[in-house]
Amino acid sequence: MTDTQIFYDAIAEDYAAHFRDPLADRPLERAVLAAFAEQVGPGGLVADLGCGPGEVTAHLAGLGLSVYGLDLSEAMVAVARRAHPALRFEQGSMRALPDADGSLAGVVSWYSSIHTPVDELPALFTEFHRVLAPGGRLLLAFQVGDEPLRLDRPWGRDVVLDFHRRRPERMTELLGAAGFALRSTTVKEPEEGRGESLVPQAFLLAQKEE
């Protein structure tokens, strides 16, 4: 069992309660997700990787996509299934996806690559590329920066984990090396009074080259 899985198994219920309806007051994030959904097209099969409690998965389903969520944490998957019983959620690693080559129209990695060490990102992006059909879309969200954020004992739970911050330019290079063409870069500046938004947030939309 990895440190990431242990961490999220321990905090799943707290996390879901704290980040309930996380897109409610985030118009920019909703716009990015809507652009992704429109590019994929109605009914497009999409994997929401590192789906957590499933809120983004449900939002994408509401935008007309055929989407399923996958998460490393069994506890997070249980929360997602309870909250969204009509949707499909699976436990597994996004580094070894269950999907066949070229079977997906879209992949979403919504702040889920942030626990992957930088030297392992090329293999991760290659796996995303493998499961996408030619012309398939990738949406990647992450915090901008150079130094990781370490969360130690969140909500009093006896766990610790590093959250890696990235530079959009470097992520673009890695995506290009994996066979993706960048279509757009959106950077949201920090917001006052929001602890989770004290650094810029980046949203990259890329396409598997045909």
C-alpha positions as CSV (number, residue, x, y, z in Angstrom):
1,M,0.0,0.0,0.0
2,T,1.4,3.4,-1.0
3,D,1.7,6.5,1.2
4,T,-0.8,8.2,-1.0
5,Q,-3.4,5.4,-0.5
6,I,-2.8,5.3,3.2
7,F,-3.2,9.1,3.4
8,Y,-6.5,9.3,1.5
9,D,-7.9,6.2,3.2
10,A,-7.4,7.9,6.5
11,I,-9.0,11.3,5.6
12,A,-11.6,10.3,3.0
13,E,-14.7,11.2,5.1
14,D,-13.1,14.4,6.4
15,Y,-12.1,15.4,2.9
16,A,-15.5,14.8,1.4
17,A,-17.2,16.8,4.1
18,H,-14.7,19.7,3.8
19,F,-14.8,19.9,0.0
20,R,-18.5,19.2,-0.5
21,D,-19.6,20.8,-3.8
22,P,-16.1,22.1,-4.6
23,L,-17.1,23.8,-7.9
24,A,-20.1,25.8,-6.5
25,D,-18.2,29.1,-6.3
26,R,-15.5,28.5,-8.9
27,P,-16.7,29.8,-12.3
28,L,-13.3,29.5,-13.9
29,E,-12.9,25.9,-13.0
30,R,-16.5,25.1,-14.3
31,A,-15.6,26.9,-17.6
32,V,-12.5,24.8,-18.1
33,L,-14.4,21.6,-17.4
34,A,-17.2,22.8,-19.8
35,A,-14.6,23.5,-22.6
36,F,-13.1,20.1,-22.1
37,A,-16.6,18.4,-22.3
38,E,-17.4,20.3,-25.4
39,Q,-14.2,19.3,-27.1
40,V,-14.7,15.6,-26.1
41,G,-18.3,15.7,-27.4
42,P,-21.6,14.4,-26.0
43,G,-21.4,10.8,-24.8
44,G,-17.6,10.7,-25.0
45,L,-16.1,8.0,-22.8
46,V,-13.9,9.8,-20.1
47,A,-11.9,8.6,-17.1
48,D,-11.7,10.9,-14.1
49,L,-8.4,9.8,-12.6
50,G,-7.8,10.4,-8.9
51,C,-11.5,11.2,-8.6
52,G,-11.6,11.4,-4.8
53,P,-15.2,11.7,-3.6
54,G,-16.5,11.9,-7.1
55,E,-17.7,15.5,-7.3
56,V,-15.9,16.4,-10.5
57,T,-16.9,13.0,-12.0
58,A,-20.6,13.9,-11.3
59,H,-20.1,17.4,-12.8
60,L,-18.7,15.9,-16.0
61,A,-21.6,13.4,-16.2
62,G,-23.9,16.4,-15.9
63,L,-22.2,18.0,-18.9
64,G,-23.2,15.0,-21.0
65,L,-20.1,12.8,-20.9
66,S,-20.0,9.1,-20.3
67,V,-17.6,9.2,-17.4
68,Y,-16.2,6.9,-14.7
69,G,-14.0,7.7,-11.7
70,L,-10.9,5.9,-10.6
71,D,-9.1,6.4,-7.3
72,L,-6.2,4.7,-5.5
73,S,-8.0,5.0,-2.2
74,E,-10.7,2.4,-1.4
75,A,-12.2,4.7,1.2
76,M,-12.5,7.5,-1.4
77,V,-14.2,5.1,-3.8
78,A,-16.7,4.1,-1.1
79,V,-17.5,7.7,-0.4
80,A,-18.0,8.4,-4.2
81,R,-20.2,5.4,-4.7
82,R,-22.4,6.4,-1.7
83,A,-22.7,10.0,-2.9
84,H,-23.2,9.2,-6.6
85,P,-24.8,5.7,-6.8
86,A,-25.7,6.1,-10.5
87,L,-22.1,6.5,-11.6
88,R,-19.3,4.0,-11.9
89,F,-16.3,4.3,-9.6
90,E,-13.4,1.9,-9.4
91,Q,-10.4,1.4,-7.1
92,G,-7.1,1.3,-9.0
93,S,-3.9,3.1,-10.0
94,M,-3.8,5.7,-12.8
95,R,-0.2,4.4,-13.5
96,A,-1.7,1.1,-14.7
97,L,-5.1,1.9,-16.1
98,P,-7.7,-0.8,-16.8
99,D,-8.7,0.7,-20.1
100,A,-7.7,-0.7,-23.5
101,D,-5.4,1.1,-25.8
102,G,-7.1,4.0,-27.6
103,S,-10.5,3.3,-25.8
104,L,-11.1,6.7,-24.2
105,A,-12.2,10.1,-25.7
106,G,-10.9,12.0,-22.7
107,V,-8.8,11.8,-19.5
108,V,-9.1,14.2,-16.6
109,S,-6.4,14.5,-14.0
110,W,-7.9,17.0,-11.6
111,Y,-5.1,17.7,-9.1
112,S,-4.3,14.0,-9.1
113,S,-0.7,14.0,-10.6
114,I,0.4,16.1,-7.6
115,H,1.6,13.1,-5.6
116,T,3.7,11.7,-8.5
117,P,7.4,12.5,-8.3
118,V,8.6,14.5,-11.3
119,D,10.8,11.7,-12.6
120,E,7.8,9.5,-12.8
121,L,5.6,11.9,-14.7
122,P,6.8,10.8,-18.2
123,A,5.6,7.3,-17.5
124,L,2.3,8.6,-16.1
125,F,1.7,10.8,-19.2
126,T,2.6,7.9,-21.5
127,E,-0.1,5.8,-19.8
128,F,-2.6,8.6,-20.3
129,H,-1.6,8.7,-24.0
130,R,-2.0,5.0,-24.3
131,V,-5.6,4.9,-23.3
132,L,-6.7,7.9,-25.4
133,A,-8.0,7.5,-28.9
134,P,-6.2,9.6,-31.6
135,G,-7.4,13.1,-31.1
136,G,-8.5,12.4,-27.5
137,R,-8.4,15.2,-24.9
138,L,-6.5,15.5,-21.7
139,L,-7.3,18.0,-18.9
140,L,-4.6,18.4,-16.3
141,A,-5.0,20.6,-13.2
142,F,-2.3,21.4,-10.6
143,Q,-0.9,24.0,-8.3
144,V,1.8,26.3,-9.6
145,G,5.2,26.5,-7.8
146,D,8.5,24.9,-7.1
147,E,8.3,23.8,-3.5
148,P,6.0,21.0,-2.3
149,L,3.4,21.5,0.3
150,R,3.6,19.0,3.2
151,L,0.3,18.2,4.9
152,D,1.0,16.7,8.4
153,R,-1.9,15.2,10.4
154,P,-4.8,16.9,8.6
155,W,-8.0,16.8,10.6
156,G,-6.0,15.2,13.4
157,R,-5.3,12.0,11.4
158,D,-1.9,10.4,11.9
159,V,-0.8,10.7,8.2
160,V,1.5,13.0,6.2
161,L,1.9,13.5,2.5
162,D,3.7,15.9,0.1
163,F,1.7,17.8,-2.6
164,H,4.0,18.7,-5.5
165,R,3.6,22.0,-7.3
166,R,4.7,22.4,-10.9
167,R,5.5,24.9,-13.5
168,P,3.2,24.9,-16.6
169,E,6.1,25.3,-19.0
170,R,7.7,22.1,-17.6
171,M,4.5,20.2,-17.7
172,T,3.9,21.3,-21.3
173,E,7.4,19.9,-22.2
174,L,6.6,16.6,-20.5
175,L,3.3,16.3,-22.2
176,G,4.9,17.0,-25.6
177,A,7.4,14.3,-25.1
178,A,4.6,11.9,-24.4
179,G,2.8,12.7,-27.7
180,F,0.4,15.4,-26.6
181,A,-0.2,18.8,-28.3
182,L,-1.0,21.6,-25.9
183,R,-4.3,23.4,-26.8
184,S,-4.6,25.9,-24.0
185,T,-3.0,27.0,-20.7
186,T,-5.1,28.8,-18.1
187,V,-3.5,30.1,-14.9
188,K,-5.7,31.3,-12.1
189,E,-4.1,33.8,-9.6
190,P,-4.3,33.2,-5.9
191,E,-7.4,34.2,-4.0
192,E,-7.4,36.0,-0.7
193,G,-8.9,34.2,2.2
194,R,-8.9,30.7,0.5
195,G,-6.3,28.5,2.2
196,E,-6.3,26.0,-0.7
197,S,-5.7,28.7,-3.2
198,L,-2.6,30.6,-1.8
199,V,-0.7,29.8,-5.0
200,P,-1.7,30.0,-8.7
201,Q,-3.7,27.1,-10.2
202,A,-2.9,25.8,-13.7
203,F,-5.3,24.1,-16.1
204,L,-3.8,22.5,-19.2
205,L,-5.9,21.2,-22.1
206,A,-4.0,18.9,-24.4
207,Q,-4.8,16.6,-27.3
208,K,-3.3,13.2,-28.3
209,E,-1.7,13.8,-31.7
210,E,-3.4,11.9,-34.5
